[in-house]
Amino acid sequence: RVDAEPSTVDLGDERFVLVLDQRDRPLRWVHQKELRHARSLAGIGRPVQDSVTLQSTLRDALEAMVNEGGRAIVTGSRGEYVGTLDLTTVTEVVQRLRASA
């Protein structure tokens, strides 16, 4: 969340963290280098350009992945963060669907 202390953010193996607003809506992508020197999460990072909903099409998701640098942000009915999608996830789902057809 945007009100979190930057020093408490755990990136794990990720290079970027998605900052959410107080209503859990996606705001910005922050790189680990920016995070190291930040005093606040407000205003740092790259604004979110695109997202998809749970009702979006595969085409929508692929376009969002391109716009967001490889990951599509998935939001709920009120714009709240639900998760992210990447090409690996989409490929795995398509392969499972093909195998079960």
C-alpha positions in Angstrom: 0.0 0.0 0.0 1.0 3.6 -0.7 1.1 4.3 3.1 3.5 1.5 3.9 7.0 2.3 5.0 9.4 1.5 2.1 11.9 -0.3 4.3 9.2 -2.8 5.3 8.4 -3.9 1.7 9.6 -7.4 0.9 10.2 -7.9 -2.8 11.2 -11.6 -2.5 12.6 -12.6 -5.9 10.8 -9.7 -7.7 12.4 -6.6 -9.2 9.2 -4.6 -9.0 6.5 -4.0 -6.5 3.0 -2.9 -7.3 1.9 0.0 -5.0 -1.8 0.1 -4.1 -3.9 3.0 -2.8 -5.9 2.9 0.4 -8.8 1.1 -1.5 -6.4 -1.5 -2.9 -6.5 -0.1 -6.4 -3.2 -0.3 -8.4 -1.2 2.9 -8.6 2.4 2.4 -9.6 5.2 0.0 -10.3 8.2 0.6 -8.2 11.6 -0.9 -9.0 13.8 -2.3 -6.3 16.4 0.5 -6.8 13.9 3.2 -6.3 12.6 1.4 -3.2 16.0 1.4 -1.5 16.3 5.2 -1.4 12.6 6.1 -0.9 11.3 7.7 2.2 7.7 7.2 1.0 5.9 5.1 -1.7 3.8 8.1 -2.7 4.9 9.5 -6.0 7.8 7.1 -6.9 7.7 4.5 -9.6 5.9 4.3 -12.9 2.2 4.8 -13.0 0.0 1.8 -14.0 -1.0 2.2 -17.7 -3.4 -0.6 -18.2 -5.3 -3.4 -16.4 -7.8 -6.1 -17.1 -10.8 -7.3 -15.2 -11.9 -10.9 -14.4 -14.3 -10.6 -17.4 -11.6 -9.4 -19.9 -10.6 -11.4 -23.0 -7.3 -13.1 -23.7 -6.7 -10.3 -26.2 -7.2 -7.7 -23.5 -4.8 -9.5 -21.2 -2.1 -9.8 -23.9 -2.4 -6.1 -24.7 -2.2 -5.2 -21.1 0.9 -7.3 -20.7 2.6 -5.4 -23.5 1.5 -2.1 -22.1 2.7 -3.0 -18.6 6.0 -4.5 -19.5 5.2 -8.2 -19.3 2.5 -8.4 -16.6 -1.2 -7.6 -16.8 -2.8 -6.3 -13.6 -6.1 -8.0 -12.8 -8.7 -5.9 -11.0 -12.1 -6.6 -9.5 -15.5 -4.9 -10.1 -14.5 -1.8 -8.0 -11.0 -1.5 -9.5 -9.4 -3.4 -6.5 -6.3 -5.5 -7.1 -7.0 -9.2 -7.6 -3.6 -10.4 -9.0 -1.3 -10.3 -12.0 -1.0 -12.3 -15.2 2.1 -13.0 -17.2 2.7 -14.8 -20.5 3.9 -18.0 -18.7 0.6 -18.2 -16.8 -1.4 -17.7 -20.0 0.6 -20.3 -21.8 0.1 -22.9 -19.1 -3.7 -22.3 -19.0 -3.9 -22.6 -22.8 -1.9 -25.9 -22.7 -4.1 -27.3 -19.9 -7.3 -26.4 -21.9 -5.9 -28.0 -25.0 -4.9 -31.2 -23.1 -8.4 -31.5 -21.6 -10.2 -30.9 -25.0 
